[in-house]
Structure formats: C-alpha cells, structure tokens
C-alpha cells in the first residue's frame, strides 16, 4: 500500500506526488474526473486547491473528493527530481 507524502499542482490536470518510497511521480487526473464528486474538479482553479490529508495519506479537495493513493501510484509516471531544474 502506498502513501502520498506531498502533493502539488503541476500543469493542466496533473499533480506532482511524492510517495512513502521516495518516488516522485506525475499523475494526469483529467481522464479520471468522472462522477458527481469529481465534477467541481473540472474547474482548474478549484482543482489547484488539492492538499494532502494526513489521516488518509492521499490528496483531497474541500468538497470531499479524494483518490486512493494506490490508484494514484498506478496511473502516475515517475519523474526525476533534477528534471525540474534548468
């Protein structure tokens, strides 16, 4: 089981996630914003308000939307920390 330790908005509907195993990954959530609870997240400004909930070890939004950390790990792709440095 994976745990999200840190998360931040990256671009479009992508988030940068740091996991308990030390990996940093990018998850594109655009294809996964289906259903009533995720509808508000289609507003990019609202999407950007994501945060890590320490009680559940995953990302959440104020409307109660969240995603399983294992699901986030599966759909995300690894990135090298140095790739963000120019």
MDTraj code that builds the backbone (N, CA, C; nanometers):
import mdtraj as md
import numpy as np

residues = "UNK UNK UNK UNK UNK UNK UNK UNK UNK UNK UNK UNK UNK UNK UNK UNK UNK UNK UNK UNK UNK UNK UNK UNK UNK UNK UNK UNK UNK UNK UNK UNK UNK UNK UNK UNK UNK UNK UNK UNK UNK UNK UNK UNK UNK UNK UNK UNK UNK UNK UNK UNK UNK UNK UNK UNK UNK UNK UNK UNK UNK UNK UNK UNK UNK UNK UNK UNK UNK UNK UNK UNK UNK UNK UNK UNK UNK UNK UNK UNK UNK UNK UNK UNK UNK UNK".split()
xyz = np.array([
    [0.0843, -0.1188, 0.0000],
    [0.0000, 0.0000, 0.0000],
    [0.0882, 0.1243, 0.0000],
    [0.0506, 0.2189, -0.0833],
    [0.1282, 0.3425, -0.0949],
    [0.0651, 0.4551, -0.0141],
    [0.1482, 0.5562, 0.0150],
    [0.1040, 0.6730, 0.0899],
    [0.1580, 0.7981, 0.0223],
    [0.0725, 0.8967, 0.0025],
    [0.1153, 1.0244, -0.0535],
    [0.1706, 1.1088, 0.0614],
    [0.2936, 1.1522, 0.0463],
    [0.3577, 1.2343, 0.1490],
    [0.3508, 1.3836, 0.1158],
    [0.3503, 1.4162, -0.0134],
    [0.3449, 1.5559, -0.0553],
    [0.2802, 1.5601, -0.1926],
    [0.2123, 1.6697, -0.2202],
    [0.1467, 1.6852, -0.3497],
    [0.1417, 1.8321, -0.3864],
    [0.1524, 1.8584, -0.5149],
    [0.1398, 1.9953, -0.5632],
    [0.0854, 1.9932, -0.7054],
    [0.0231, 2.1030, -0.7413],
    [-0.0273, 2.1195, -0.8770],
    [0.0913, 2.1259, -0.9718],
    [0.0817, 2.0606, -1.0875],
    [0.1892, 2.0629, -1.1857],
    [0.1480, 2.1448, -1.3080],
    [0.0505, 2.0959, -1.3839],
    [0.0010, 2.1659, -1.5022],
    [-0.1280, 2.0988, -1.5462],
    [-0.2093, 2.1707, -1.6222],
    [-0.3372, 2.1175, -1.6676],
    [-0.4067, 2.0478, -1.5506],
    [-0.4360, 1.9209, -1.5623],
    [-0.4965, 1.8464, -1.4515],
    [-0.3973, 1.7423, -1.3990],
    [-0.2721, 1.7821, -1.3972],
    [-0.1651, 1.6946, -1.3499],
    [-0.1167, 1.7398, -1.2130],
    [-0.0838, 1.6419, -1.1302],
    [-0.0308, 1.6695, -0.9977],
    [0.1025, 1.5981, -0.9799],
    [0.1920, 1.6625, -0.9060],
    [0.3211, 1.6036, -0.8703],
    [0.3042, 1.5429, -0.7319],
    [0.3343, 1.4151, -0.7198],
    [0.3129, 1.3418, -0.5955],
    [0.4431, 1.2816, -0.5455],
    [0.4658, 1.2961, -0.4156],
    [0.5774, 1.2285, -0.3500],
    [0.5195, 1.1173, -0.2653],
    [0.5752, 0.9972, -0.2821],
    [0.5249, 0.8807, -0.2104],
    [0.6206, 0.8370, -0.1001],
    [0.5718, 0.7478, -0.0151],
    [0.6472, 0.6993, 0.1004],
    [0.7755, 0.6267, 0.0610],
    [0.7818, 0.5761, -0.0615],
    [0.9016, 0.5039, -0.1047],
    [1.0082, 0.5978, -0.1607],
    [0.9825, 0.7292, -0.1525],
    [1.0782, 0.8289, -0.2002],
    [1.0601, 0.8667, -0.3456],
    [0.9704, 0.7983, -0.4160],
    [0.9499, 0.8295, -0.5574],
    [0.8673, 0.9570, -0.5735],
    [0.8955, 1.0274, -0.6811],
    [0.8186, 1.1456, -0.7208],
    [0.7577, 1.1119, -0.8552],
    [0.6269, 1.1299, -0.8643],
    [0.5544, 1.0868, -0.9833],
    [0.4556, 1.1945, -1.0255],
    [0.4226, 1.1968, -1.1539],
    [0.3222, 1.2883, -1.2087],
    [0.2000, 1.2065, -1.2475],
    [0.0846, 1.2486, -1.1985],
    [-0.0410, 1.1819, -1.2328],
    [-0.1291, 1.2783, -1.3107],
    [-0.1744, 1.2350, -1.4268],
    [-0.2696, 1.3121, -1.5067],
    [-0.4089, 1.2656, -1.4660],
    [-0.4816, 1.3509, -1.3956],
    [-0.6123, 1.3128, -1.3437],
    [-0.7273, 1.3465, -1.4367],
    [-0.7007, 1.4155, -1.5473],
    [-0.8070, 1.4568, -1.6400],
    [-0.8998, 1.3419, -1.6801],
    [-0.8471, 1.2247, -1.7163],
    [-0.9371, 1.1169, -1.7589],
    [-1.0143, 1.0523, -1.6435],
    [-0.9860, 1.0938, -1.5216],
    [-1.0441, 1.0279, -1.4046],
    [-1.1395, 1.1171, -1.3259],
    [-1.1808, 1.2277, -1.3843],
    [-1.2689, 1.3214, -1.3144],
    [-1.4148, 1.2959, -1.3509],
    [-1.4578, 1.1716, -1.3376],
    [-1.5954, 1.1326, -1.3677],
    [-1.6747, 1.1197, -1.2390],
    [-1.8017, 1.1484, -1.2471],
    [-1.8899, 1.1324, -1.1321],
    [-1.9151, 1.2640, -1.0611],
    [-2.0222, 1.2681, -0.9875],
    [-2.0682, 1.3905, -0.9218],
    [-1.9635, 1.4529, -0.8297],
    [-1.8938, 1.3719, -0.7519],
    [-1.7971, 1.4252, -0.6552],
    [-1.6777, 1.4905, -0.7243],
    [-1.6443, 1.4438, -0.8455],
    [-1.5291, 1.4974, -0.9174],
    [-1.5644, 1.6111, -1.0130],
    [-1.6927, 1.6349, -1.0368],
    [-1.7357, 1.7397, -1.1297],
    [-1.6750, 1.8772, -1.0962],
    [-1.6756, 1.9213, -0.9696],
    [-1.6164, 2.0521, -0.9381],
    [-1.4676, 2.0608, -0.9713],
    [-1.3984, 1.9471, -0.9755],
    [-1.2552, 1.9466, -1.0030],
    [-1.2239, 1.9793, -1.1484],
    [-1.3250, 1.9786, -1.2347],
    [-1.3052, 2.0156, -1.3747],
    [-1.2823, 2.1657, -1.3897],
    [-1.3098, 2.2408, -1.2837],
    [-1.2741, 2.3831, -1.2777],
    [-1.1280, 2.3868, -1.2327],
    [-1.0393, 2.4283, -1.3214],
    [-0.8959, 2.4211, -1.2947],
    [-0.8552, 2.4964, -1.1682],
    [-0.9171, 2.6107, -1.1427],
    [-0.8817, 2.6854, -1.0213],
    [-0.9179, 2.6059, -0.8956],
    [-1.0297, 2.5370, -0.8988],
    [-1.0677, 2.4526, -0.7850],
    [-0.9760, 2.3307, -0.7762],
    [-0.9434, 2.2728, -0.8902],
    [-0.8539, 2.1578, -0.8943],
    [-0.7222, 2.1883, -0.8233],
    [-0.6729, 2.3098, -0.8441],
    [-0.5443, 2.3510, -0.7870],
    [-0.5454, 2.3578, -0.6343],
    [-0.6629, 2.3495, -0.5720],
    [-0.6707, 2.3604, -0.4257],
    [-0.6437, 2.2270, -0.3551],
    [-0.5971, 2.1268, -0.4277],
    [-0.5697, 1.9973, -0.3671],
    [-0.4720, 2.0099, -0.2510],
    [-0.4818, 1.9172, -0.1580],
    [-0.3898, 1.9118, -0.0454],
    [-0.3774, 1.7660, -0.0007],
    [-0.2757, 1.7367, 0.0765],
    [-0.2591, 1.6027, 0.1322],
    [-0.3321, 1.5972, 0.2656],
    [-0.4138, 1.4964, 0.2828],
    [-0.4843, 1.4729, 0.4094],
    [-0.4031, 1.3697, 0.4881],
    [-0.3418, 1.4108, 0.5991],
    [-0.2562, 1.3185, 0.6738],
    [-0.3305, 1.1977, 0.7321],
    [-0.4587, 1.2118, 0.7594],
    [-0.5346, 1.0994, 0.8162],
    [-0.5567, 0.9870, 0.7160],
    [-0.5603, 1.0214, 0.5861],
    [-0.5840, 0.9202, 0.4831],
    [-0.4639, 0.9003, 0.3910],
    [-0.3599, 0.9831, 0.4063],
    [-0.2366, 0.9721, 0.3266],
    [-0.2607, 0.9802, 0.1772],
    [-0.3524, 1.0700, 0.1380],
    [-0.3773, 1.0898, -0.0046],
    [-0.4202, 1.2342, -0.0286],
    [-0.4435, 1.2669, -0.1558],
    [-0.4866, 1.4023, -0.1887],
    [-0.6386, 1.4145, -0.1730],
    [-0.6806, 1.5325, -0.1319],
    [-0.8227, 1.5604, -0.1122],
    [-0.8524, 1.7030, -0.1574],
    [-0.9812, 1.7287, -0.1742],
    [-1.0308, 1.8628, -0.2028],
    [-1.1388, 1.8937, -0.1004],
    [-1.1744, 2.0208, -0.0870],
    [-1.2699, 2.0635, 0.0156],
    [-1.4087, 2.0025, 0.0004],
    [-1.4448, 1.9594, -0.1205],
    [-1.5782, 1.9012, -0.1396],
    [-1.5839, 1.7537, -0.0982],
    [-1.4737, 1.6999, -0.0484],
    [-1.4707, 1.5610, -0.0052],
    [-1.4142, 1.4649, -0.1082],
    [-1.3828, 1.5136, -0.2271],
    [-1.3245, 1.4275, -0.3303],
    [-1.1846, 1.3846, -0.2874],
    [-1.1540, 1.2592, -0.3133],
    [-1.0197, 1.2077, -0.2899],
    [-0.9960, 1.0906, -0.3839],
    [-0.8725, 1.0457, -0.3883],
    [-0.8376, 0.9312, -0.4725],
    [-0.7449, 0.8411, -0.3939],
    [-0.7617, 0.7120, -0.4133],
    [-0.6782, 0.6139, -0.3454],
    [-0.5308, 0.6367, -0.3786],
    [-0.4442, 0.6347, -0.2769],
    [-0.3018, 0.6514, -0.3060],
    [-0.2470, 0.5400, -0.3951],
    [-0.2993, 0.4192, -0.3818],
    [-0.2546, 0.3103, -0.4695],
    [-0.2950, 0.3370, -0.6148],
    [-0.4167, 0.3886, -0.6341],
    [-0.4629, 0.4250, -0.7678],
    [-0.3734, 0.5347, -0.8260],
    [-0.3431, 0.6360, -0.7459],
    [-0.2572, 0.7452, -0.7916],
    [-0.1198, 0.6937, -0.8323],
    [-0.0671, 0.6011, -0.7558],
    [0.0637, 0.5433, -0.7866],
    [0.0574, 0.4683, -0.9194],
    [-0.0484, 0.3905, -0.9391],
    [-0.0624, 0.3102, -1.0609],
    [-0.0739, 0.3945, -1.1872],
    [-0.1471, 0.5062, -1.1797],
    [-0.1705, 0.5862, -1.3013],
    [-0.0611, 0.6902, -1.3250],
    [0.0267, 0.7078, -1.2311],
    [0.1289, 0.8122, -1.2431],
    [0.2559, 0.7580, -1.3067],
    [0.3363, 0.8515, -1.3548],
    [0.4646, 0.8156, -1.4154],
    [0.5762, 0.8785, -1.3338],
    [0.6865, 0.8062, -1.3181],
    [0.7979, 0.8600, -1.2386],
    [0.8654, 0.9765, -1.3086],
    [0.9134, 1.0678, -1.2286],
    [0.9931, 1.1806, -1.2803],
    [1.1187, 1.1916, -1.1954],
    [1.2229, 1.2424, -1.2559],
    [1.3461, 1.2662, -1.1815],
    [1.3387, 1.4050, -1.1199],
    [1.3768, 1.4168, -0.9947],
    [1.3736, 1.5464, -0.9258],
    [1.4527, 1.6503, -1.0038],
    [1.5643, 1.6098, -1.0618],
    [1.6500, 1.7044, -1.1317],
    [1.5887, 1.7537, -1.2622],
    [1.4818, 1.6874, -1.3096],
    [1.4217, 1.7289, -1.4373],
    [1.3544, 1.8645, -1.4266],
    [1.3218, 1.9093, -1.3043],
    [1.2570, 2.0391, -1.2894],
    [1.3597, 2.1507, -1.2824],
    [1.4870, 2.1178, -1.2649],
    [1.5912, 2.2191, -1.2577],
    [1.6431, 2.2474, -1.3973],
    [1.6668, 2.3755, -1.4227],
    [1.7166, 2.4121, -1.5565],
    [1.8638, 2.4388, -1.5525],
])
top = md.Topology()
chain = top.add_chain()
for i, resn in enumerate(residues, 1):
    res = top.add_residue(resn, chain, resSeq=i)
    for name in ("N", "CA", "C"):
        top.add_atom(name, md.element.get_by_symbol(name[0]), res)
traj = md.Trajectory(xyz[None], top)
